[in-house]
Amino acid sequence: MTILDVTNLSSSYEGQPLLKDITFSLKKGEILCLLGPSGAGKTTLLRLLAGLEKEDSGIVTFGNLNIQPIPSHKRNFGMMFQEYALFPHKNVFENVSFGLEMKKWPLKIRQEKVAGMLEIVGLKGFAHRAIDELSGGERQRVALARSLAPEPRLLLLDEPLGSLDRTLRDRLATEIRSILKALNVTALFVTHDQSEAFSVADKVAILHEGRLEQFDSPENIYRTPANATVARFLGFKNIIYGKRAKGDLFYSAIEQLHLATENGDTENCTLLIRPEGARIIQAEELIKNEIALTGKIVKLQFQGATYKMQIEVDEHMLFFDLPIDPIPPGIGDPVHLAIRTSSFVRLAS
């Protein structure tokens, strides 16, 4: 059973479309990350769900109830922002308790609830701290506790980790997922950061220019991007245009990637080679479900766990992340690679 259903949701501003026929569903307790570049429509979608903006068309139901006529303050949805939006003149307890006060919870129950939330977010004993005494990460935990304290039916997070450094973002992303899962909270998490989305989400929605390009699990989106737009956004560079012959076989201008000959009916086709699908071999040293590729190394960078390699093949540039063993040849040298056929993905046009 789904709890949130968005159907053909569209929005525009001064005649310019912001969202175009967005459709997806979420189950209770699922975390959805809205992922896409700036201007893709992520925050607009969040604000529509929160009731802060009005859609042009479409339907939004929560728990089988159309929520569009319901004012924002009566939807019982929580929101958390990148800028924290904490009250600087209130201490930690007063910030976390604010939503409970608005609901007129008795003081004793508020005290118990705030104490429990601070323990959940790792801030036990911080109730009487001033906001300006806290680090950025601690402030974000307070913001999360404040958003969760009123027990929202849906939590909306808009780039909540965007102002933090990478190490802290990675740690907090994992912690936020654990907290939301422990409380069984349904959530939408806006980000432009792929690794952040993949570490937090049960489902990922890729938005581009107001369109929902793909909606799936993080693993499926990485393994099988829906089209070249999604593949490029995820950072994939090995996108090759060619032809598909009968039997789903592919050939292109890169002769070594001819997986079929030009016989019978063909159609235009786009092929992605994921960068982790290669290994260095001696010539002709292949195993089942691999193809050979020989090129010249143009760039080589040691990344710790991998080598990032750019090679030239038939005047085309391809990019791979290779294991550290065996050590690759040097720049300008030829290199023989075996490419797993499982790393090939046929993309929609």
Rosetta silent file (secondary structure, phi, psi, omega in degrees, C-alpha in Angstrom):
SEQUENCE: MTILDVTNLSSSYEGQPLLKDITFSLKKGEILCLLGPSGAGKTTLLRLLAGLEKEDSGIVTFGNLNIQPIPSHKRNFGMMFQEYALFPHKNVFENVSFGLEMKKWPLKIRQEKVAGMLEIVGLKGFAHRAIDELSGGERQRVALARSLAPEPRLLLLDEPLGSLDRTLRDRLATEIRSILKALNVTALFVTHDQSEAFSVADKVAILHEGRLEQFDSPENIYRTPANATVARFLGFKNIIYGKRAKGDLFYSAIEQLHLATENGDTENCTLLIRPEGARIIQAEELIKNEIALTGKIVKLQFQGATYKMQIEVDEHMLFFDLPIDPIPPGIGDPVHLAIRTSSFVRLAS
SCORE:     score description
SCORE:     0.000 S_00000001
   1 L     0.000  131.401  177.054    0.000    0.000    0.000 S_00000001
   2 E   -89.063  153.071  178.733    1.311    3.433   -0.925 S_00000001
   3 E  -108.962  -30.897  177.476    0.942    6.408    1.409 S_00000001
   4 E  -120.810  125.023  178.296    1.941    9.249   -0.944 S_00000001
   5 E  -127.398  120.255  177.339    0.718    9.337   -4.538 S_00000001
   6 E  -112.665  125.187 -174.009    1.688   12.126   -6.932 S_00000001
   7 E  -129.871  117.465  174.400   -0.055   12.001  -10.305 S_00000001
   8 E    51.064   45.485 -177.712    0.673   14.202  -13.338 S_00000001
   9 E   -80.317  125.838  179.899    1.818   17.123  -11.198 S_00000001
  10 E  -131.640  149.555 -179.653    2.744   20.217  -13.214 S_00000001
  11 E  -151.366  149.638  177.917    3.784   23.723  -12.204 S_00000001
  12 E  -144.273  164.651  177.986    4.954   26.891  -13.953 S_00000001
  13 E  -138.881  119.993 -178.450    6.129   30.386  -13.111 S_00000001
  14 L    50.776   43.250  176.494    5.392   33.376  -15.345 S_00000001
  15 L    83.804   -7.103  179.597    4.620   31.028  -18.202 S_00000001
  16 E   -97.514  125.007 -178.985    7.802   28.966  -17.806 S_00000001
  17 E   -67.249  134.536  176.595    7.277   25.288  -16.899 S_00000001
  18 E  -106.359  -39.042  176.926    8.962   24.193  -13.664 S_00000001
  19 E  -134.695  141.180 -174.501    7.537   20.671  -13.349 S_00000001
  20 E  -129.912  103.935  172.886    6.003   18.587  -16.118 S_00000001
  21 E    52.175   55.130  179.678    3.640   15.683  -15.376 S_00000001
  22 E   -79.413  128.441  179.229    5.469   14.292  -12.339 S_00000001
  23 E  -137.502  127.014  173.744    4.116   10.912  -11.210 S_00000001
  24 E  -166.056  168.183  177.553    5.410    8.633   -8.435 S_00000001
  25 E  -137.372  151.892  176.566    4.316    6.839   -5.259 S_00000001
  26 E  -129.639  144.932  173.453    5.887    6.157   -1.868 S_00000001
  27 E   -92.220  160.981  177.405    5.165    3.539    0.773 S_00000001
  28 L   -56.376  129.760  177.642    5.028    4.239    4.499 S_00000001
  29 L    85.182   -3.478  178.297    8.550    4.576    5.916 S_00000001
  30 L   -80.712  149.148  176.201   10.274    4.933    2.528 S_00000001
  31 E  -111.418  121.810  177.689   12.873    7.628    1.935 S_00000001
  32 E  -109.064  128.122  172.653   12.856    9.262   -1.489 S_00000001
  33 E  -100.689  125.597  172.158   15.755   11.403   -2.655 S_00000001
  34 E   -89.464  113.273 -171.170   14.996   14.009   -5.310 S_00000001
  35 E  -120.275  133.998  177.856   18.247   14.191   -7.247 S_00000001
  36 L   170.595  168.265 -179.522   19.152   16.535  -10.063 S_00000001
  37 L   -70.541  170.254  176.068   21.102   19.642  -11.063 S_00000001
  38 L   -58.614  138.040 -179.959   20.180   23.163   -9.973 S_00000001
  39 L    84.889    5.372 -177.542   16.989   24.301  -11.645 S_00000001
  40 L   -76.709  -19.188 -179.137   15.697   20.753  -12.151 S_00000001
  41 L   109.848    9.344 -175.233   12.559   21.396  -10.072 S_00000001
  42 H   -63.203  -53.148 -177.506   13.497   19.570   -6.855 S_00000001
  43 H   -67.695  -35.243  176.072   12.679   22.369   -4.401 S_00000001
  44 H   -58.654  -45.064  178.734    9.559   23.323   -6.364 S_00000001
  45 H   -61.717  -42.392  179.181    8.244   19.786   -5.944 S_00000001
  46 H   -61.534  -43.374 -178.248    9.014   19.868   -2.229 S_00000001
  47 H   -68.801  -33.184  175.305    7.184   23.184   -1.801 S_00000001
  48 H   -64.988  -43.508  179.417    4.160   21.899   -3.698 S_00000001
  49 H   -65.679  -34.133  179.797    3.936   18.887   -1.397 S_00000001
  50 H   -75.204  -14.554 -176.967    4.305   21.144    1.629 S_00000001
  51 L    84.596   14.670  179.921    1.472   23.364    0.392 S_00000001
  52 L   -86.257  -16.497  175.152    3.729   26.414    0.124 S_00000001
  53 L  -135.861  162.086 -177.096    3.066   26.745   -3.613 S_00000001
  54 L  -108.331  130.751  178.920    0.120   25.956   -5.861 S_00000001
  55 L   -76.108  158.458  172.692    0.347   23.459   -8.733 S_00000001
  56 L   -79.993  -39.075 -179.408   -1.107   24.132  -12.189 S_00000001
  57 E  -159.673  168.028  179.723   -2.506   20.614  -12.524 S_00000001
  58 E   110.156  172.107 -175.913   -2.216   17.127  -11.108 S_00000001
  59 E  -130.149  137.662  174.256   -3.278   15.275   -7.970 S_00000001
  60 E  -126.917  118.861  176.216   -1.485   14.695   -4.651 S_00000001
  61 E  -119.554  144.740  176.015   -2.950   12.240   -2.166 S_00000001
  62 E  -130.959  120.163 -175.103   -1.584   11.238    1.221 S_00000001
  63 L    60.308   39.137  179.169   -3.174    8.247    2.921 S_00000001
  64 L    66.885   12.185  178.048   -5.779    8.162    0.115 S_00000001
  65 E  -112.922  129.034  175.575   -6.844   11.744    0.963 S_00000001
  66 E   -66.966  115.644 -175.121   -6.431   14.582   -1.531 S_00000001
  67 L   -94.374   -2.823 -174.546   -4.301   17.067    0.431 S_00000001
  68 L   -60.580  -37.376  177.278   -4.334   19.900   -2.109 S_00000001
  69 L   -76.515   -9.821 -174.669   -7.190   21.803   -0.459 S_00000001
  70 L   -83.468  126.904  178.325   -5.584   21.428    2.988 S_00000001
  71 L   -59.523  154.704 -176.125   -3.551   24.472    4.153 S_00000001
  72 H   -54.197  -44.574 -173.444    0.155   23.936    4.740 S_00000001
  73 H   -73.680   -8.759  179.180   -0.044   24.289    8.535 S_00000001
  74 H  -105.962    3.044 -178.344   -2.733   21.614    8.786 S_00000001
  75 L   -82.709  -15.624 -176.226   -0.970   18.894    6.774 S_00000001
  76 L    56.408   45.030  172.124    1.274   17.824    9.677 S_00000001
  77 E  -104.959  137.676  176.367    4.300   17.686    7.385 S_00000001
  78 E   -94.752  152.555  177.115    7.729   18.550    8.804 S_00000001
  79 E  -133.092  143.344  178.745   10.375   20.576    6.967 S_00000001
  80 E  -136.770  132.793 -171.793   14.131   20.823    7.439 S_00000001
  81 E  -116.896  164.455  176.869   16.338   23.279    5.551 S_00000001
  82 L   -62.516  -36.005 -173.893   19.989   23.748    4.646 S_00000001
  83 L   -85.447   10.425  179.072   20.138   26.988    6.662 S_00000001
  84 L    72.265  -49.290 -179.126   18.911   25.210    9.845 S_00000001
  85 L    57.275   35.656  176.038   16.272   27.968   10.469 S_00000001
  86 L   -83.066  155.187  176.726   16.856   27.663   14.211 S_00000001
  87 L   -84.314  113.619 -174.993   15.851   30.428   16.614 S_00000001
  88 L   -67.809  -23.708 -178.183   19.155   31.976   17.808 S_00000001
  89 L   -87.467   -3.457  177.952   17.563   33.468   20.938 S_00000001
  90 L  -108.369  148.339  176.888   16.225   30.095   22.091 S_00000001
  91 E   -80.155 -176.687 -175.542   18.307   27.258   23.522 S_00000001
  92 H   -60.495  -47.709 -179.913   18.317   23.701   22.171 S_00000001
  93 H   -57.531  -46.118 -176.050   15.348   22.576   24.290 S_00000001
  94 H   -66.380  -34.282  176.906   13.261   25.584   23.267 S_00000001
  95 H   -67.161  -48.061 -177.423   14.051   25.058   19.578 S_00000001
  96 H   -67.798  -31.590 -176.405   13.149   21.373   19.599 S_00000001
  97 H   -80.690  -11.064 -169.981   10.067   22.044   21.721 S_00000001
  98 H   -55.881  -49.892 -179.296    8.748   24.830   19.480 S_00000001
  99 H   -64.217  -31.269  178.620    6.461   22.694   17.307 S_00000001
 100 H   -71.407  -36.742  175.150    5.125   20.905   20.364 S_00000001
 101 H   -62.061  -42.573  179.673    4.269   24.230   21.992 S_00000001
 102 H   -61.143  -28.545  177.838    2.355   25.247   18.875 S_00000001
 103 L   -90.837    3.704  176.276    0.329   22.047   19.300 S_00000001
 104 L    61.719   38.483  173.993   -0.176   22.918   22.988 S_00000001
 105 L   -69.644  142.061  176.525    1.464   19.785   24.351 S_00000001
 106 L   -61.486  151.240 -175.094    1.757   19.893   28.192 S_00000001
 107 H   -56.677  -45.227 -176.955    5.190   20.849   29.531 S_00000001
 108 H   -61.432  -42.356  179.936    5.950   17.455   31.106 S_00000001
 109 H   -68.451  -37.095  177.142    5.191   15.598   27.872 S_00000001
 110 H   -62.756  -42.978 -179.592    7.228   18.147   25.909 S_00000001
 111 H   -61.270  -44.219  179.461   10.186   17.628   28.224 S_00000001
 112 H   -64.845  -42.333 -178.578   10.018   13.861   27.789 S_00000001
 113 H   -65.937  -45.130 -179.294    9.635   14.150   24.019 S_00000001
 114 H   -63.831  -42.874  178.925   12.523   16.590   23.613 S_00000001
 115 H   -59.852  -42.349  179.184   14.794   14.473   25.814 S_00000001
 116 H   -65.630  -41.435 -179.828   13.981   11.423   23.705 S_00000001
 117 H   -67.115  -40.972  179.865   14.575   13.230   20.410 S_00000001
 118 H   -64.708  -34.940  176.832   17.912   14.669   21.561 S_00000001
 119 H   -67.568  -41.029 -179.599   19.061   11.199   22.559 S_00000001
 120 H   -61.186  -40.411 -177.417   18.012    9.802   19.167 S_00000001
 121 L   -90.029    8.596  175.060   20.020   12.458   17.277 S_00000001
 122 L    80.438   26.884 -179.137   23.065   12.055   19.522 S_00000001
 123 L  -123.516   35.203  177.207   22.676   15.256   21.543 S_00000001
 124 L   -59.151  131.854 -179.700   21.814   13.903   24.986 S_00000001
 125 L    88.832    2.393 -177.939   22.645   16.537   27.590 S_00000001
 126 L   -96.676    3.560 -169.219   22.512   19.434   25.106 S_00000001
 127 L   -54.339  -37.510 -173.956   19.045   20.731   26.086 S_00000001
 128 L  -100.494   10.509  176.781   20.271   23.957   27.729 S_00000001
 129 L   -72.654  145.793  172.852   23.028   24.779   25.234 S_00000001
 130 E   -78.813  149.824 -177.778   22.814   28.033   23.304 S_00000001
 131 H   -62.030  -38.163 -178.040   22.567   27.688   19.534 S_00000001
 132 H   -73.561   -3.589  174.727   25.698   29.776   18.929 S_00000001
 133 H   -90.350   -5.222 -173.431   27.691   27.310   21.050 S_00000001
 134 L   -97.189  151.117  171.885   27.009   24.472   18.608 S_00000001
 135 L   -75.204  171.550  178.261   28.972   23.286   15.592 S_00000001
 136 H   -60.198  -42.610  179.151   27.358   23.098   12.164 S_00000001
 137 H   -65.667  -38.236  178.519   26.742   19.391   12.517 S_00000001
 138 H   -67.552  -37.661  177.794   25.217   19.818   15.975 S_00000001
 139 H   -64.691  -38.168  179.865   22.911   22.552   14.704 S_00000001
 140 H   -67.857  -33.004  175.885   21.735   20.293   11.921 S_00000001
 141 H   -66.852  -38.837  176.720   20.961   17.567   14.469 S_00000001
 142 H   -62.725  -43.476  178.999   18.909   20.083   16.466 S_00000001
 143 H   -61.293  -39.714  178.399   17.046   21.018   13.281 S_00000001
 144 H   -66.100  -44.499  179.161   16.354   17.345   12.607 S_00000001
 145 H   -61.203  -41.513  179.405   15.138   16.778   16.176 S_00000001
 146 H   -64.198  -38.206 -179.985   12.849   19.816   15.915 S_00000001
 147 H   -68.816  -33.493 -175.731   11.423   18.549   12.621 S_00000001
 148 H   -88.006  -22.768 -173.344   10.776   15.063   14.006 S_00000001
 149 L   -57.327  -42.018 -179.288    9.474   15.985   17.465 S_00000001
 150 L   -76.095    7.304  178.507    5.856   16.736   16.387 S_00000001
 151 L    57.993   61.373 -177.671    5.726   13.283   14.728 S_00000001
 152 L   -66.698  148.777  176.879    5.122   14.520   11.170 S_00000001
 153 L   -72.562  -28.233  179.119    3.300   12.266    8.720 S_00000001
 154 E  -145.319  134.234  178.458    5.844   13.252    6.068 S_00000001
 155 E  -108.933  127.974 -179.262    9.274   14.871    6.498 S_00000001
 156 E  -112.578  120.209 -176.235   10.567   17.170    3.738 S_00000001
 157 E  -118.821  119.226 -176.112   14.316   17.906    3.762 S_00000001
 158 E  -106.267  101.820 -178.641   15.675   20.560    1.387 S_00000001
 159 L    45.900   52.546 -171.646   19.456   20.185    0.886 S_00000001
 160 L   -66.244  -19.875 -176.494   19.831   19.640    4.655 S_00000001
 161 L  -111.598    8.554 -171.458   23.561   18.865    4.477 S_00000001
 162 L   -63.884  -24.939 -176.777   24.578   21.315    1.761 S_00000001
 163 L   -93.402    2.783 -175.931   26.438   23.725    4.043 S_00000001
 164 L  -100.118  158.573  178.254   28.588   21.054    5.726 S_00000001
 165 L   -73.470  162.653 -170.914   32.012   19.734    4.720 S_00000001
 166 H   -57.258  -46.056 -177.132   32.232   16.427    2.867 S_00000001
 167 H   -61.506  -44.943 -179.599   33.342   14.240    5.785 S_00000001
 168 H   -68.603  -36.941  178.121   30.563   15.525    8.058 S_00000001
 169 H   -61.462  -45.431 -178.834   27.993   15.274    5.244 S_00000001
 170 H   -61.070  -42.593 -178.209   28.843   11.630    4.647 S_00000001
 171 H   -68.389  -45.031 -178.005   28.545   10.787    8.338 S_00000001
 172 H   -68.609  -33.262  177.811   25.314   12.716    8.892 S_00000001
 173 H   -59.317  -45.576  178.748   23.721   11.271    5.749 S_00000001
 174 H   -64.437  -40.558 -178.970   24.177    7.772    7.137 S_00000001
 175 H   -68.457  -39.232  178.914   22.928    8.844   10.566 S_00000001
 176 H   -61.989  -43.145  177.646   19.859   10.591    9.155 S_00000001
 177 H   -60.055  -45.360 -178.715   18.879    7.448    7.283 S_00000001
 178 H   -61.252  -41.010 -179.236   19.280    5.340   10.441 S_00000001
 179 H   -66.287  -47.134 -179.040   17.173    7.783   12.477 S_00000001
 180 H   -62.854  -38.358  179.274   14.382    8.003    9.895 S_00000001
 181 H   -68.958  -39.866  179.984   14.303    4.223    9.558 S_00000001
 182 H   -62.747  -33.711 -179.051   14.233    3.702   13.340 S_00000001
 183 H   -93.674   -2.350 -179.172   11.219    6.028   13.578 S_00000001
 184 L    56.674   44.370 -178.483    9.578    4.655   10.394 S_00000001
 185 L   -92.067  132.001  172.629    9.265    8.177    8.982 S_00000001
 186 L   -80.993  132.719 -171.889    8.294    8.699    5.347 S_00000001
 187 E  -145.663  149.917  168.780   10.594   11.355    3.900 S_00000001
 188 E  -118.148  128.838 -170.789   11.579   13.305    0.783 S_00000001
 189 E  -124.493  112.451 -179.789   15.197   14.429    0.728 S_00000001
 190 E   -88.449  131.632  175.684   16.338   17.009   -1.852 S_00000001
 191 E  -156.861  158.021  171.258   19.980   16.920   -2.947 S_00000001
 192 L  -108.676    5.378 -173.731   22.169   17.465   -5.997 S_00000001
 193 L  -101.953  115.465 -175.931   24.807   15.091   -4.598 S_00000001
 194 H   -60.895  -48.187 -176.614   24.711   11.566   -6.027 S_00000001
 195 H   -65.212  -35.755  177.006   26.645    9.837   -3.251 S_00000001
 196 H   -63.545  -45.798  179.700   24.485   11.533   -0.614 S_00000001
 197 H   -61.619  -44.927 -176.694   21.303   10.401   -2.355 S_00000001
 198 H   -66.561  -30.870 -178.337   22.520    6.831   -2.747 S_00000001
 199 H   -80.886  -20.615 -176.574   23.506    6.564    0.920 S_00000001
 200 H   -99.039  -36.621 -160.134   20.166    7.909    2.227 S_00000001
 201 L   -87.172  149.179  161.006   17.472    6.737   -0.188 S_00000001
 202 L   -87.057  -37.736  177.902   15.240    3.735   -0.652 S_00000001
 203 E  -131.131  148.059  177.310   14.113    5.311   -3.928 S_00000001
 204 E  -123.656  134.540  173.935   15.716    7.994   -6.078 S_00000001
 205 E  -112.595  116.416  178.238   13.883   10.322   -8.458 S_00000001
 206 E   -89.595  116.927  177.915   16.133   11.887  -11.109 S_00000001
 207 E  -106.341  139.487  177.122   14.755   15.269  -12.172 S_00000001
 208 E  -147.633  119.335 -179.849   16.004   17.176  -15.211 S_00000001
 209 L    50.915   42.634  174.969   14.464   20.384  -16.544 S_00000001
 210 L    82.240    0.074 -179.348   11.245   19.674  -14.671 S_00000001
 211 E  -108.675  145.561  174.746   10.819   16.120  -15.924 S_00000001
 212 E   -86.438  103.053 -175.153   11.077   12.907  -13.939 S_00000001
 213 E   -79.469  -33.661 -179.652   13.676   10.988  -15.957 S_00000001
 214 E  -160.699  141.845  177.830   13.860    7.916  -13.721 S_00000001
 215 E  -134.286  113.681 -175.384   12.355    6.647  -10.463 S_00000001
 216 E  -168.138 -178.599  174.826   13.926    3.523   -8.976 S_00000001
 217 L   -69.895  155.237  177.892   16.177    2.151   -6.254 S_00000001
 218 H   -54.719  -42.047 -178.025   19.694    3.647   -6.054 S_00000001
 219 H   -64.242  -43.931 -179.284   21.241    0.373   -7.203 S_00000001
 220 H   -67.358  -35.709  178.405   18.984    0.032  -10.236 S_00000001
 221 H   -65.562  -40.020  178.414   19.552    3.641  -11.265 S_00000001
 222 H   -69.819  -44.282 -176.289   23.310    3.125  -11.147 S_00000001
 223 H   -70.182  -38.788 -174.577   23.233   -0.256  -12.872 S_00000001
 224 L  -136.887   75.127  174.750   20.711    0.667  -15.563 S_00000001
 225 L   -55.884  143.728 -174.149   20.299    4.421  -16.149 S_00000001
 226 L   -69.888  -33.077 -175.771   17.114    5.045  -18.122 S_00000001
 227 E  -159.202  179.552 -176.662   18.703    7.268  -20.760 S_00000001
 228 H   -66.161  -31.143  178.001   21.757    9.329  -21.668 S_00000001
 229 H   -61.118  -47.536  178.552   20.510   12.315  -19.631 S_00000001
 230 H   -65.087  -44.322 -178.464   20.500   10.243  -16.434 S_00000001
 231 H   -59.305  -44.714 -179.924   23.810    8.576  -17.308 S_00000001
 232 H   -65.572  -40.573  179.346   25.547   11.919  -17.847 S_00000001
 233 H   -62.347  -36.127  178.786   24.148   13.356  -14.625 S_00000001
 234 L   -74.333   -4.069  176.871   25.509   10.344  -12.723 S_00000001
 235 L    95.730    4.655  178.184   28.931   11.136  -14.173 S_00000001
 236 L   -72.297  135.441 -177.930   29.139    8.353  -16.750 S_00000001
 237 L  -114.071  -19.972 -176.655   31.260    9.333  -19.755 S_00000001
 238 L   -84.796   70.550  179.592   31.394    6.155  -21.849 S_00000001
 239 E  -110.186  115.953 -168.615   28.250    6.874  -23.857 S_00000001
 240 E  -120.734  129.614  179.999   28.586    5.484  -27.372 S_00000001
 241 E   -96.367  136.706 -178.711   26.204    6.000  -30.257 S_00000001
 242 E  -163.176 -148.239 -178.642   25.767    3.204  -32.782 S_00000001
 243 E  -126.430  149.496  174.374   23.346    0.736  -34.275 S_00000001
 244 E  -113.800  128.350  179.890   21.464   -2.228  -32.858 S_00000001
 245 E  -100.780  176.914  176.472   20.988   -5.251  -35.072 S_00000001
 246 L   -55.049  143.703 -178.145   18.680   -8.223  -34.734 S_00000001
 247 L    85.783    9.412  177.651   19.350  -10.159  -31.555 S_00000001
 248 L    65.589   25.051 -179.720   20.016   -6.910  -29.630 S_00000001
 249 E   -91.069  150.659 -167.494   23.633   -6.873  -30.835 S_00000001
 250 E  -121.914  142.415  169.032   25.481   -3.589  -31.083 S_00000001
 251 E  -143.632  154.512 -173.610   28.111   -2.079  -33.361 S_00000001
 252 E  -149.766 -173.383  178.360   29.555    1.414  -33.531 S_00000001
 253 L   -67.803  -18.311  174.789   32.378    3.547  -34.909 S_00000001
 254 L   -86.123  101.640 -171.475   34.649    1.878  -32.340 S_00000001
 255 H   -57.695  -33.268 -178.167   35.444   -1.283  -34.267 S_00000001
 256 H   -68.686  -14.737  179.080   36.545   -3.160  -31.167 S_00000001
 257 H   -99.562   12.845  175.553   33.047   -2.729  -29.754 S_00000001
 258 L   -68.843  106.346  177.404   31.358   -4.391  -32.713 S_00000001
 259 L   -97.729    4.653  174.905   29.205   -6.933  -30.989 S_00000001
 260 L  -160.773  163.988  173.702   27.478   -7.684  -34.291 S_00000001
 261 L   -98.444  163.069 -174.873   28.026   -7.144  -37.988 S_00000001
 262 L   -80.824   77.175  179.129   25.872   -4.834  -40.078 S_00000001
 263 L  -125.367  143.186  175.043   23.402   -7.436  -41.302 S_00000001
 264 L    74.644 -166.300 -177.746   19.625   -7.289  -41.364 S_00000001
 265 L   -70.655  140.823  177.646   17.437   -4.558  -39.895 S_00000001
 266 E  -133.739  163.870  174.133   19.119   -2.020  -37.658 S_00000001
 267 E  -147.173  157.161  178.362   18.111    0.971  -35.560 S_00000001
 268 E   -61.821  144.986 -175.813   19.947    3.768  -33.785 S_00000001
 269 E  -151.254  147.674  176.602   21.096    2.791  -30.320 S_00000001
 270 E  -117.766  129.977 -176.949   23.037    4.332  -27.422 S_00000001
 271 E  -117.667  135.054  173.415   25.349    2.164  -25.324 S_00000001
 272 E  -108.305  136.081  169.453   26.804    2.932  -21.909 S_00000001
 273 E  -112.151  113.163  178.951   29.920    1.200  -20.546 S_00000001
 274 L   -66.218  143.232 -169.165   30.076    1.606  -16.767 S_00000001
 275 H   -69.831  -20.656 -177.698   33.621    2.601  -15.708 S_00000001
 276 H   -86.945    4.173 -173.099   34.158   -0.198  -13.172 S_00000001
 277 H   -86.751   11.539 -174.288   33.607   -2.907  -15.788 S_00000001
 278 E  -116.627  155.560  170.674   37.233   -3.205  -16.983 S_00000001
 279 E  -144.493  151.606  179.236   40.377   -5.059  -15.949 S_00000001
 280 E   -79.768  136.356  179.937   43.910   -5.094  -17.384 S_00000001
 281 L  -136.078  167.504  164.203   44.883   -8.262  -19.221 S_00000001
 282 L   -80.297  158.023 -178.044   47.579   -9.610  -21.457 S_00000001
 283 L   -52.309  134.226  176.073   46.562   -9.788  -25.117 S_00000001
 284 L    67.652   12.799 -178.996   43.839  -12.385  -25.761 S_00000001
 285 L   -91.915   76.530 -176.429   43.543  -13.229  -22.061 S_00000001
 286 L  -112.475  155.170  170.561   39.735  -13.291  -21.884 S_00000001
 287 L  -118.996  178.024 -177.903   37.219  -15.257  -19.908 S_00000001
 288 L   -58.254  144.049  177.531   33.544  -15.872  -20.623 S_00000001
 289 L    65.069   34.951  172.818   31.303  -12.798  -20.979 S_00000001
 290 E  -131.704  154.130  169.560   34.159  -10.383  -21.679 S_00000001
 291 E  -124.290  155.030 -177.813   35.302   -8.523  -24.766 S_00000001
 292 E   -92.776  145.102  178.036   38.802   -7.227  -25.480 S_00000001
 293 E  -142.654  125.790  178.901   39.619   -3.547  -25.899 S_00000001
 294 E  -119.162  132.273  179.120   43.055   -2.137  -26.732 S_00000001
 295 E  -151.935 -178.463  178.480   43.897    1.546  -26.552 S_00000001
 296 E  -106.203  134.097 -179.405   46.532    4.106  -25.655 S_00000001
 297 E   -73.421  122.798  179.603   46.647    5.570  -22.148 S_00000001
 298 E   -99.503  -41.789  177.772   46.038    9.330  -22.294 S_00000001
 299 E  -139.396  147.241  179.534   45.618   10.073  -18.581 S_00000001
 300 E  -146.624  125.044 -178.235   46.245    8.000  -15.465 S_00000001
 301 E  -135.039  127.083  177.739   45.497    9.018  -11.900 S_00000001
 302 E   -78.491  126.688 -175.889   45.963    6.981   -8.729 S_00000001
 303 L  -111.095    5.579 -176.280   42.828    7.273   -6.528 S_00000001
 304 L    98.763  -77.976  179.866   43.816    5.041   -3.623 S_00000001
 305 L   -85.040  -17.705 -177.514   41.404    2.141   -4.161 S_00000001
 306 E  -143.567  165.861  164.340   41.444    2.505   -7.954 S_00000001
 307 E  -103.298  131.117  172.808   43.284    3.965  -10.920 S_00000001
 308 E   -93.977  119.687 -172.326   41.269    6.432  -12.964 S_00000001
 309 E  -124.324  136.143  170.627   42.291    5.890  -16.577 S_00000001
 310 E  -113.817  125.058 -179.641   41.468    7.679  -19.824 S_00000001
 311 E  -125.771  151.962  177.348   42.315    5.744  -22.963 S_00000001
 312 E  -102.091  124.249 -179.703   42.029    6.506  -26.662 S_00000001
 313 E  -129.950  115.940  179.388   40.380    3.799  -28.757 S_00000001
 314 L    50.258   45.215  178.028   39.823    4.359  -32.486 S_00000001
 315 L    67.367   15.505  175.031   40.000    8.140  -31.934 S_00000001
 316 E  -114.196  145.776  177.873   37.379    7.934  -29.158 S_00000001
 317 E   -97.784  129.305  176.382   38.047    8.640  -25.471 S_00000001
 318 E  -124.303  153.705 -172.716   36.896    6.106  -22.899 S_00000001
 319 E  -130.141  133.142 -177.069   37.176    6.302  -19.102 S_00000001
 320 E  -139.290  150.950  171.407   37.597    3.464  -16.605 S_00000001
 321 E  -107.802  111.339 -171.990   38.147    2.908  -12.888 S_00000001
 322 E  -106.817  148.901  173.484   40.606    0.021  -12.623 S_00000001
 323 E   -59.003  156.658 -177.235   41.722   -2.094   -9.643 S_00000001
 324 L   -74.110  -15.090  174.212   45.132   -1.166   -8.249 S_00000001
 325 L  -123.392  133.627   -2.207   46.488   -4.586   -9.252 S_00000001
 326 L   -75.851  159.227  177.875   47.982   -5.140  -11.696 S_00000001
 327 L   -65.903  129.365 -176.626   49.727   -1.775  -11.963 S_00000001
 328 L   -73.248  162.062  172.429   48.807   -0.261  -15.355 S_00000001
 329 L   -63.645  178.659 -176.661   51.342    0.827  -17.988 S_00000001
 330 L   -89.787  173.700  178.084   52.332    4.476  -18.212 S_00000001
 331 L   -60.334  133.828 -178.499   50.851    7.411  -20.100 S_00000001
 332 L    92.441  -12.904 -178.845   51.322    6.992  -23.841 S_00000001
 333 L   -88.331  155.265  173.251   51.649    3.197  -23.599 S_00000001
 334 E   -73.632  152.652  178.404   49.177    0.701  -25.066 S_00000001
 335 E  -141.194  138.856  178.503   46.895   -1.122  -22.653 S_00000001
 336 E  -106.346  124.907 -178.931   44.793   -4.270  -23.120 S_00000001
 337 E  -119.794  147.552  167.561   41.494   -4.364  -21.232 S_00000001
 338 E  -107.075  127.363 -178.074   38.820   -6.978  -20.734 S_00000001
 339 E  -110.210  121.687  177.398   35.336   -5.437  -20.474 S_00000001
 340 E   -66.834  132.347  179.138   32.581   -7.410  -18.735 S_00000001
 341 H   -65.427  -21.349  177.691   29.489   -7.523  -20.906 S_00000001
 342 H   -69.035  -15.028  178.073   27.427   -6.981  -17.730 S_00000001
 343 H   -88.042   -1.387  175.585   28.840   -3.435  -17.632 S_00000001
 344 E   -87.633  132.052  179.330   27.184   -2.617  -20.957 S_00000001
 345 E  -129.555  124.280  175.572   23.833   -0.843  -20.639 S_00000001
 346 E   -84.411  123.978 -175.307   21.612   -0.030  -23.602 S_00000001
 347 E   -97.146  148.825  173.457   20.085    3.413  -23.024 S_00000001
 348 E   -69.115  151.679 -179.721   16.754    4.709  -24.224 S_00000001
 349 L   -66.929    0.000    0.000   16.952    7.387  -26.897 S_00000001
